[in-house]
Amino acid sequence: AQAYQSDRPYPPYIGSATLREWWFDPSTGIERWQDLPANGVAFLRSANAAFMLRDSVSRPIPPFFAFNERSRALNPLAVLTTFAKAKPRVAEVCTFRDFPRVVIAADGERLYLDTKTAMPVKFERVERNDFWGQLRAEYVYATWWRSGQVAIPIVAVRYIDGVEELRRDVRLPQSQNDVIVEDIPRADAPSLTAPDGDQRDALVSRTAELPVDTVRVSDGLFLLRTRFYTHAVTQVGDSVYLFDATTGEGRSRADSVWIATLFPKAKGIVLVVSDLAWPHVAGVRFWAARGATIVSHAISRPFLQQLLDRHWTVAPDALEKARASKRTPTYRLVTHADGLALAGGKIRVKAIDGIGSEGALYAWFPAQRFLWASDYLQDVSQPSQYAVEVLAAMRRDGIVPDRVAAQHLPMTPWTTVERANPER
């Protein structure tokens, strides 16, 4: 479930599913899988490292190791191999899913075993997270299936703070001869040997930051660009107006250096949060710690407040370190029908308000005839739902830009957007 990019910060979320063939060697704790239909690429994952296999060549991929960490624990056999080496202790006996379980703990992680059979029913831990600070992750294993000497759960679900985020479903047999789980002799299995390597540092590294470049839109109006995300920034009077704060605290610090360079006499900052996809608001806490006024859609405020109220106890960020100031964020909110005039009308912020962009905002700079389109213009080579909704908002509000830019769109002539989305 891709909660981080759905149209609301609450379920139902966008989903993504992949069909895979999967192997596991309990003697080494190494997993191997390939997506189906097979394309000649497979992946190996040990407790310490991940590798991509193509033909007979393996290549270490630390970022994939970190990304895949959340799915490894969907395999309770892998969890058991790790606990077997960790000198666990009995923590308690409790009731979970209606029956008594014994909880064993090691290195801050907890594994729930059925008291009748010693089968694992849940694994839980606290994980560091670049957006929420830390999360409580629970992995629940249910509907066990045995084939020969092998038993696995037909469904394994990862819950984040109680909300389902990830699951692995094993396809049920369609007939008596349809094998879903096999105990394969090692000699007949594909390579389940991983090269030596330790990539665990990737689990605690912050989101990789890229150099920030500037693009001049007009006098005093700039784009702050990296390879993945663009922001807009300008100064009017004593205040700097920043349009979006994506990626995380590292990116916001880099932006703040540019802001201090471009606008050295500014005394305050206004942050316009144009939509709530989680990577798009990952820098909001940094600017809240700096005392920024937050402009956003009215329906966004509860989620933004939830984001700001979250305590980062594992790795305190700028806002957590500034808690003692007891500074309360100031909001200026846009409703469905009404926009906001900022900087004495030199910037106008209003809702796009299409079916795919409910809660999203655009910003219009009348003097520069420049449109900041949030995340809602991306590919301008062909028609798209987002672009149609932005075009409709411009017609509704009587705006004809000369140029436009967005989080994933460099500065572009407005005519390019119109040509790619002919009116129907």
GILIN-V770415 format. One record per pair of residues at least 12 apart in sequence whose ideal C-beta (glycine too) atoms are under 8 Angstrom apart, sorted by sequence separation. I is the first residue (numbers start at 1). J is the second residue. If there is no record, write none. Layout:
# GILIN-V770415
i->I j->J
i->I j->J
This chain:
# GILIN-V770415
i->1 j->13
i->2 j->14
i->21 j->33
i->32 j->44
i->41 j->53
i->50 j->62
i->52 j->64
i->90 j->102
i->91 j->103
i->101 j->113
i->111 j->123
i->112 j->124
i->124 j->136
i->125 j->137
i->141 j->153
i->142 j->154
i->143 j->155
i->155 j->167
i->156 j->168
i->212 j->224
i->213 j->225
i->221 j->233
i->222 j->234
i->231 j->243
i->232 j->244
i->339 j->351
i->349 j->361
i->350 j->362
i->362 j->374
i->402 j->414
i->1 j->14
i->2 j->15
i->20 j->33
i->21 j->34
i->31 j->44
i->32 j->45
i->41 j->54
i->49 j->62
i->90 j->103
i->91 j->104
i->101 j->114
i->102 j->115
i->110 j->123
i->124 j->137
i->142 j->155
i->155 j->168
i->212 j->225
i->213 j->226
i->221 j->234
i->231 j->244
i->242 j->255
i->271 j->284
i->349 j->362
i->361 j->374
i->376 j->389
i->377 j->390
i->401 j->414
i->404 j->417
i->1 j->15
i->2 j->16
i->20 j->34
i->30 j->44
i->31 j->45
i->40 j->54
i->44 j->58
i->50 j->64
i->90 j->104
i->91 j->105
i->101 j->115
i->109 j->123
i->110 j->124
i->124 j->138
i->141 j->155
i->142 j->156
i->155 j->169
i->212 j->226
i->220 j->234
i->231 j->245
i->349 j->363
i->350 j->364
i->360 j->374
i->362 j->376
i->376 j->390
i->400 j->414
i->20 j->35
i->21 j->36
i->30 j->45
i->31 j->46
i->40 j->55
i->50 j->65
i->89 j->104
i->90 j->105
i->99 j->114
i->100 j->115
i->109 j->124
i->110 j->125
i->123 j->138
i->124 j->139
i->141 j->156
i->142 j->157
i->154 j->169
i->155 j->170
i->211 j->226
i->217 j->232
i->220 j->235
i->229 j->244
i->231 j->246
i->334 j->349
i->336 j->351
i->348 j->363
i->349 j->364
i->360 j->375
i->19 j->35
i->20 j->36
i->30 j->46
i->49 j->65
i->88 j->104
i->89 j->105
i->96 j->112
i->99 j->115
i->109 j->125
i->122 j->138
i->123 j->139
i->140 j->156
i->154 j->170
i->210 j->226
i->220 j->236
i->271 j->287
i->334 j->350
i->335 j->351
i->347 j->363
i->348 j->364
i->360 j->376
i->18 j->35
i->19 j->36
i->21 j->38
i->29 j->46
i->88 j->105
i->89 j->106
i->99 j->116
i->108 j->125
i->122 j->139
i->139 j->156
i->140 j->157
i->153 j->170
i->209 j->226
i->210 j->227
i->229 j->246
i->242 j->259
i->334 j->351
i->336 j->353
i->347 j->364
i->373 j->390
i->28 j->46
i->29 j->47
i->50 j->68
i->88 j->106
i->94 j->112
i->108 j->126
i->122 j->140
i->123 j->141
i->139 j->157
i->152 j->170
i->154 j->172
i->210 j->228
i->229 j->247
i->269 j->287
i->347 j->365
i->348 j->366
i->87 j->106
i->91 j->110
i->121 j->140
i->122 j->141
i->139 j->158
i->140 j->159
i->228 j->247
i->240 j->259
i->346 j->365
i->357 j->376
i->45 j->65
i->86 j->106
i->101 j->121
i->121 j->141
i->138 j->158
i->139 j->159
i->284 j->304
i->288 j->308
i->346 j->366
i->32 j->53
i->43 j->64
i->83 j->104
i->86 j->107
i->101 j->122
i->120 j->141
i->121 j->142
i->137 j->158
i->138 j->159
i->226 j->247
i->269 j->290
i->271 j->292
i->273 j->294
i->308 j->329
i->345 j->366
i->346 j->367
i->93 j->115
i->119 j->141
i->137 j->159
i->229 j->251
i->233 j->255
i->269 j->291
i->270 j->292
i->271 j->293
i->273 j->295
i->274 j->296
i->285 j->307
i->352 j->374
i->45 j->68
i->83 j->106
i->88 j->111
i->137 j->160
i->240 j->263
i->268 j->291
i->269 j->292
i->270 j->293
i->271 j->294
i->272 j->295
i->273 j->296
i->281 j->304
i->284 j->307
i->285 j->308
i->371 j->394
i->97 j->121
i->136 j->160
i->138 j->162
i->231 j->255
i->268 j->292
i->269 j->293
i->270 j->294
i->271 j->295
i->272 j->296
i->276 j->300
i->284 j->308
i->305 j->329
i->352 j->376
i->43 j->68
i->96 j->121
i->97 j->122
i->119 j->144
i->135 j->160
i->136 j->161
i->145 j->170
i->226 j->251
i->233 j->258
i->268 j->293
i->270 j->295
i->83 j->109
i->96 j->122
i->135 j->161
i->136 j->162
i->233 j->259
i->240 j->266
i->245 j->271
i->281 j->307
i->391 j->417
i->45 j->72
i->235 j->262
i->238 j->265
i->239 j->266
i->242 j->269
i->273 j->300
i->276 j->303
i->304 j->331
i->334 j->361
i->377 j->404
i->390 j->417
i->391 j->418
i->83 j->111
i->235 j->263
i->238 j->266
i->239 j->267
i->240 j->268
i->241 j->269
i->242 j->270
i->244 j->272
i->245 j->273
i->255 j->283
i->276 j->304
i->289 j->317
i->290 j->318
i->362 j->390
i->371 j->399
i->378 j->406
i->152 j->181
i->233 j->262
i->238 j->267
i->239 j->268
i->240 j->269
i->241 j->270
i->242 j->271
i->243 j->272
i->244 j->273
i->289 j->318
i->356 j->385
i->357 j->386
i->377 j->406
i->380 j->409
i->233 j->263
i->238 j->268
i->239 j->269
i->240 j->270
i->242 j->272
i->244 j->274
i->256 j->286
i->289 j->319
i->301 j->331
i->356 j->386
i->371 j->401
i->376 j->406
i->378 j->408
i->387 j->417
i->391 j->421
i->47 j->78
i->80 j->111
i->150 j->181
i->224 j->255
i->235 j->266
i->239 j->270
i->241 j->272
i->243 j->274
i->251 j->282
i->252 j->283
i->273 j->304
i->286 j->317
i->288 j->319
i->354 j->385
i->362 j->393
i->369 j->400
i->370 j->401
i->373 j->404
i->375 j->406
i->378 j->409
i->79 j->111
i->119 j->151
i->147 j->179
i->150 j->182
i->247 j->279
i->251 j->283
i->285 j->317
i->286 j->318
i->289 j->321
i->301 j->333
i->354 j->386
i->357 j->389
i->369 j->401
i->370 j->402
i->371 j->403
i->372 j->404
i->373 j->405
i->374 j->406
i->375 j->407
i->377 j->409
i->380 j->412
i->391 j->423
i->147 j->180
i->148 j->181
i->150 j->183
i->246 j->279
i->249 j->282
i->253 j->286
i->285 j->318
i->286 j->319
i->289 j->322
i->356 j->389
i->357 j->390
i->364 j->397
i->369 j->402
i->370 j->403
i->371 j->404
i->372 j->405
i->373 j->406
i->374 j->407
i->375 j->408
i->387 j->420
i->388 j->421
i->47 j->81
i->147 j->181
i->148 j->182
i->149 j->183
i->224 j->258
i->246 j->280
i->248 j->282
i->249 j->283
i->252 j->286
i->256 j->290
i->285 j->319
i->354 j->388
i->355 j->389
i->368 j->402
i->369 j->403
i->370 j->404
i->371 j->405
i->372 j->406
i->387 j->421
i->47 j->82
i->145 j->180
i->147 j->182
i->148 j->183
i->246 j->281
i->247 j->282
i->248 j->283
i->252 j->287
i->294 j->329
i->296 j->331
i->298 j->333
i->354 j->389
i->364 j->399
i->368 j->403
i->370 j->405
i->377 j->412
i->145 j->181
i->147 j->183
i->222 j->258
i->244 j->280
i->245 j->281
i->246 j->282
i->247 j->283
i->249 j->285
i->291 j->327
i->293 j->329
i->294 j->330
i->295 j->331
i->297 j->333
i->298 j->334
i->353 j->389
i->354 j->390
i->373 j->409
i->380 j->416
i->384 j->420
i->245 j->282
i->246 j->283
i->249 j->286
i->292 j->329
i->293 j->330
i->294 j->331
i->295 j->332
i->296 j->333
i->297 j->334
i->298 j->335
i->352 j->389
i->364 j->401
i->380 j->417
i->383 j->420
i->384 j->421
i->209 j->247
i->245 j->283
i->289 j->327
i->293 j->331
i->294 j->332
i->295 j->333
i->296 j->334
i->297 j->335
i->298 j->336
i->352 j->390
i->354 j->392
i->382 j->420
i->383 j->421
i->209 j->248
i->212 j->251
i->245 j->284
i->288 j->327
i->293 j->332
i->295 j->334
i->354 j->393
i->381 j->420
i->383 j->422
i->80 j->120
i->207 j->247
i->222 j->262
i->353 j->393
i->377 j->417
i->380 j->420
i->31 j->72
i->79 j->120
i->207 j->248
i->209 j->250
i->245 j->286
i->288 j->329
i->352 j->393
i->206 j->248
i->209 j->251
i->212 j->254
i->245 j->287
i->351 j->393
i->97 j->140
i->206 j->249
i->207 j->250
i->211 j->254
i->212 j->255
i->350 j->393
i->371 j->414
i->31 j->75
i->76 j->120
i->79 j->123
i->206 j->250
i->207 j->251
i->214 j->258
i->97 j->142
i->209 j->254
i->212 j->257
i->242 j->287
i->295 j->340
i->212 j->258
i->31 j->78
i->76 j->123
i->295 j->342
i->350 j->397
i->214 j->262
i->29 j->78
i->73 j->123
i->229 j->279
i->242 j->292
i->24 j->75
i->26 j->77
i->29 j->81
i->73 j->125
i->24 j->77
i->29 j->82
i->24 j->78
i->26 j->80
i->295 j->349
i->297 j->351
i->26 j->81
i->70 j->127
i->339 j->397
i->299 j->358
i->300 j->359
i->79 j->139
i->299 j->359
i->270 j->332
i->297 j->359
i->76 j->139
i->297 j->360
i->73 j->137
i->297 j->361
i->74 j->139
i->76 j->141
i->296 j->361
i->73 j->139
i->295 j->361
i->70 j->137
i->249 j->317
i->249 j->318
i->272 j->342
i->270 j->342
i->77 j->152
i->128 j->203
i->207 j->282
i->76 j->152
i->128 j->204
i->130 j->206
i->75 j->152
i->76 j->153
i->130 j->207
i->272 j->349
i->76 j->156
i->75 j->156
i->74 j->156
i->275 j->357
i->74 j->157
i->276 j->359
i->74 j->158
i->275 j->359
i->73 j->158
i->275 j->360
i->274 j->360
i->275 j->361
i->71 j->158
i->274 j->361
i->70 j->158
i->273 j->361
i->274 j->362
i->272 j->361
i->274 j->363
i->272 j->363
i->74 j->166
i->74 j->167
i->75 j->168
i->74 j->168
i->70 j->165
i->71 j->166
i->280 j->375
i->70 j->166
i->71 j->168
i->274 j->372
i->277 j->375
i->275 j->374
i->274 j->374
i->275 j->375
i->241 j->342
i->274 j->375
i->275 j->376
i->241 j->343
i->239 j->343
i->236 j->342
i->237 j->343
i->241 j->347
i->236 j->343
i->237 j->344
i->236 j->344
i->236 j->346
i->204 j->315
i->236 j->347
i->234 j->347
i->131 j->248
i->130 j->248
i->243 j->363
i->4 j->131
i->280 j->407
i->243 j->372
i->244 j->374
i->232 j->363
i->234 j->365
i->66 j->199
i->65 j->199
i->69 j->203
i->60 j->195
i->65 j->200
i->58 j->194
i->66 j->202
i->58 j->195
i->60 j->197
i->62 j->199
i->65 j->202
i->66 j->203
i->53 j->191
i->65 j->203
i->60 j->199
i->62 j->201
i->63 j->202
i->66 j->205
i->62 j->202
i->232 j->372
i->51 j->194
i->51 j->195
i->221 j->365
i->49 j->194
i->63 j->208
i->49 j->195
i->51 j->197
i->44 j->191
i->49 j->196
i->131 j->278
i->221 j->368
i->42 j->190
i->44 j->192
i->46 j->194
i->49 j->197
i->131 j->279
i->45 j->194
i->48 j->197
i->49 j->198
i->50 j->199
i->221 j->370
i->44 j->194
i->48 j->198
i->49 j->199
i->218 j->368
i->46 j->197
i->48 j->199
i->131 j->282
i->217 j->368
i->11 j->163
i->48 j->200
i->130 j->282
i->218 j->370
i->217 j->370
i->32 j->190
i->32 j->191
i->3 j->163
i->32 j->192
i->23 j->184
i->25 j->186
i->246 j->407
i->3 j->165
i->30 j->192
i->1 j->164
i->30 j->193
i->244 j->407
i->1 j->165
i->25 j->189
i->28 j->192
i->30 j->194
i->1 j->166
i->28 j->193
i->23 j->189
i->28 j->194
i->23 j->190
i->25 j->192
i->23 j->192
i->232 j->405
i->132 j->307
i->230 j->405
i->230 j->406
i->231 j->407
i->133 j->310
i->230 j->407
i->132 j->310
i->133 j->311
i->134 j->312
i->229 j->407
i->230 j->408
i->133 j->312
i->134 j->313
i->229 j->408
i->230 j->409
i->133 j->313
i->134 j->314
i->228 j->408
i->230 j->410
i->133 j->314
i->134 j->315
i->133 j->315
i->223 j->405
i->133 j->317
i->225 j->410
i->128 j->314
i->217 j->403
i->128 j->315
i->133 j->320
i->223 j->410
i->126 j->314
i->217 j->405
i->223 j->411
i->217 j->411
i->215 j->410
i->215 j->411
i->9 j->276
i->8 j->276
i->9 j->278
i->6 j->277
i->5 j->277
i->4 j->277
i->5 j->278
i->4 j->278
i->5 j->279
i->3 j->278
i->4 j->279
i->9 j->303
i->7 j->356
i->7 j->358
i->8 j->359
i->7 j->359
